[in-house]
Amino acid sequence: MPRPTNTEERRQQIVTGLLRVMAERGYERASVNEIAKAAGLSAGLVHYHFKDKQEILLTLVAQLAETARARVARRLAKARPGDERARVGAFIEGFLATGADADPSAVAGWVTISAEAIRQPEVRAVYEGVVRADLAQLESLVAELTGKRRARAVAAGLFAAVQGYFVLAASAPDLVPPGSAAGTVKRMAAGLLDAATEKEDA
C-alpha cells in the first residue's frame, strides 16, 4: 500500500481535528482556529486544504460512513454462510458493538452530522445518501428472511433503533448500560423477524 502524501496526511489531520472539536463543542462552535488547534496545524493550512468548514464536514461524513461499513463488512465476513439471522446480527453489531474498533467520538460526530443535515441542504444530501445505502444493505439482509414485502418496515425499525442508540450514547450515555446496545437491538430484530416470517407463512 503506497504511503499517504503530505497533502492526504494534512487533510486527514484536519478532518480528525474537526471530529475532536465537534465531539466536545458541536459543529457551530467548531471554528477554523479550534479545528486547526485540534489538528496541530495553523489556520492557514486548514484554509489551504479546504475551502471552508462545510467541506471538512462533508469529508468527515464520507470517512465515518466508510469506517462503519468496514466494521459491518468484517462482522459479515465472520457470519456463517447461509445463516441470514446471524448476518442481520452482524450488521447490527457493526454499528453498535463495543470493542477495540469502537469509536465513541465517531458516534458523537455522527449525531452532530445528523443535526446539521436538518440545517444544511448540502450536508443533508450526503447524509441521506449514506443512510439510504446502509438501510438498503440491511433491507436486503432482512428480505432473505421475510421476503421483500415486509423487509422495508422491519429494516427501517431496526435502523431507527441503531440511530436512536447513537443519540443516547452521545447525549445521555448514563442511560445506556455499557455494552447493551447491540444485544438489545439484536433481540428486537429476532422479535420483528419472527413476527414478519410468521405473517409471511400465514
N, C-alpha and C positions, 0 to 999 in steps of 0.2 A: 504494500500500500504506500503510495507516494506521501511524502511529508507535506503537511499543510503549508501554504505560502504564508508569508508575513501578513499579507492582507487578510487571508482567511483567519489567521490567528487573532488579529486585531478585531475583526468583525465579531468573532466568537466571544472575545473578552467583553465587548460592548454589549452583546445580547445577554450574556451571563450577568453583566452589571445591571442591566435593566431588570432582569428576573429577581436579583437580590433586592434591589430598591423597591420593586413592586410588592414583593413578599412582606416588606416591612411597612411601606407607606402608601401602597396603591399606585395606580398609573398617573393620576392627576398630579400627585406630589413628586413624581419621578422626573425631576428637572434634568436637563442635559449635564449640568455640573455634578449632580448627585450620581448619575449614571457613570460619568467619567471617573469620579472618585471611587465608586464601587469596582470599576474595571481596572483601576490603577493606571489610568491614562489621562491625557489632557482633554479638555472640552474641544479643543481644536481638532484632535484626532477623531473624536466622535463625529464632528461635523464633516470631516474629510471622508469618512467611510459610509456615512448615512446622511441622506438629505434632511431627515427630520426624525423626531421621536416616533412617529407613527410607523415609519419604515422599519425601525428597530423592532417595534411591537409585532409587525406582520412577519418579520423574520423569526421572531420568537414563537409565534403561533405554529409556523411550519416545523420548527425544531421540536417543540413539545409534542406535536402530532406524530412526528417520525419516531421519537423516543417511545411514546406509548404504543405505537404499532409494533415496534421491535420487541417490547415486553410481551405483547399479545402473541406475536409470532413464535417467540421462544417457548411460551407455555403451550401453544397449539402443537408445536413440534413434539412435545413430550406426551401429548394425549394419545391414548390407544387408538389406532386406526379403526374406524367404524363405530366408535363409542361417541355418538353425537352429543349425549348429555355431558360427557367429560369435556367435549370441545366447547360447549356453551360455558361450562365452568371455567375452562382455561381462558376464555375471552374475558370473563368477569374478573378472574384473578389478575390478568394482565393489567387491568385498570386499578384494581383495589387491593391486591395482596401486598402485605408488608414484606420486608426482606432487604437484602443487600442492594437491590436495584430500585428500591422505593425512593422517591424524592419529594418530601413534603413541600419544598419551595416551588416545585413544578406544579403541584396541586394548587397551592395558593395563587401562583401565577395564572393558572387556567381559569380559576374562579374570577380573577380580576379581568381576564380577557373576555369572559362571557359577559361581564357587566359592560365592558367597552363595546362589545358587539351590539348592545342596545343603543348606545350613543353614537357610534361612528359607522356609517354605511360601508366604508372600505373594510373595516375590521369584521363587520357582520358577514360580508360576502365570503371572506376567507374562513372565518369561524364556521359558518353554515356549511361550507364545502367539506371541512374536516369532519363535522358532526354527521353529515349525510353519509360520507364514506364509511365511517365507523359503524353507524347504525345499519347501513346496508350489509356490512360484513356480519353483524350479529343477526340480522334478519335472515340471512342465508343459512346460518348455522341452526337457527330455530326452525326454519322451514323444513329442514331434514327430519325433524321430529313431528311437526304439527301440520305440515302442508302449507302452501303459500297463503291460503285464505286467512289463517289466524296468525301467521308469523309476524306481520307488521305490528299488531296490537301487543303481542307478548314482548317482542323485541323493544318496542318503544317504552313499555312499562319498566323493563329491566334496565334500559339505558337511562331512563329518568332516575331510577334508584341510584345508579352509579354516579350520575351528576349531582344528585342530592347529597350523597356521601362526600363528594368533593367539597361542596359548600359547607357542610357541617365540620369537616376536618379542618378547613381553612379558617372558619369564622367562630366556631364554638367547639374546639377539639375535646374539651372535657365531657361533652355529651356523647362522644363515640367511644365505647370501650376499646382499648388498644387491640388491634388485630382482628376486630369483629366484622368489619365491613364486607370483605369478600365472602366469608362464610354465610353471613345473613342474606346477602343478595343471591348466593347460590341456592340457599333454601327457598327463597322466594321463587327463583327460577324453577326449582323442582315442582313447587305447587302449581305455578302457572302452566308449566309444560304438562303436568298430569291432567289438569283441568282441560287444557286445549286438546290433548290427544284423546281424552275420553269423549269429548264432543265430536271430534273428527271420526271416531269409531262408531258413534251412535247413528 
